[in-house]
Amino acid sequence: MKKIFTLFILFFMLVSATMAQKADGSIKGKLLDTAAKLPISEATISVLHVKDSALATFTLSNKQGAFEIKGLEAGNYQLVISHMGFETFRKTISITPTDKNIDLR
């Protein structure tokens, strides 16, 4: 019985530690063509892990040029925004427990 109780406590601690590291970071922004003063829709916004350039997630901008990516864990990322006819934009972003919501507007 004591072994079962010990295993239960260890399992509970493991689950608690995993849940404490929630992926609740986000990046949002709005893309505008500065020359034409129009939103850029259907642009690809990719989030890559800095350490190995692996794709974390991606999305497309909407008709108003807005985008939002949620569910990012704390860490360093490279934001890559691309659209045919425009130069690719790259920016390194850090999601931290104290600064987990990045607004690029």
Secondary structure, 3 states (H helix, E strand, C coil): CHHHHHHHHHHHHHHHHHHHCCCCEEEEEECEECCCCEECCCCEEEEEECCCCCEEEEEECCCCCEEEEEEECCEEEEEEEECCCCCCEEEEEEECCCCCEEECC
